[in-house]
Amino acid sequence: MPQLDFSSWPPQLIWLAISFVALYFLMARVALPRIANVLEQRRDRIASDLDEAARLKGESEDAIASYEAALAEARGKAHAIAAETRVKLNAALEAERAEVDKKIAARTAKAEARIAEVRTSAIGEIDAAAADTAAEIVKALIGGKPAKAEIAAAVKAARGA
């Protein structure tokens, strides 16, 4: 094997040194700067993406806050409209109830007046019937016809007692 022959080592060491220096300069001047450039671009892209993600996250949080504020405002308006409608309906209901109560009171007053009239009429008819009955009873018992004033006084006294 020629590599193990000590007489051929100096040229091999020279070629090793030349190859090493050539590869070193090739790596140092060409390959490593390109690799460093690629790594730098990746680092910049990652930083840019992280910045963009943070910006978008902030925008989405702002949009969510805006949405929640709009939703809260809409709920408040809905509650206000519901309360206003409830007040209007209650007022209309109270007005209608007052009108119905007024009509019922008027009908009740009419009914009470009619009842009083019927009662008065009935009492008058009862008095007349009682007077006629009393006159017939007196006529049947004593045979004479009593005076209408006496009969009316007797019926009035009996009704009051």
Secondary structure, DSSP 8 states (H G I E B T S, - for coil): -GGG-GGGHHHHHHHHHHHHHHHHHHIIIIIHHHHHHHHHHHHHHHHHHHHHHHHHHHHHHHHHHHHHHHHHHHHHHHHHHHHHHHHHHHHHHHHHHHHHHHHHHHHHHHHHHHHHHHHHHHHHHHHHHHHHHHHHHHHHHHSS---HHHHHHHHHHHHH-
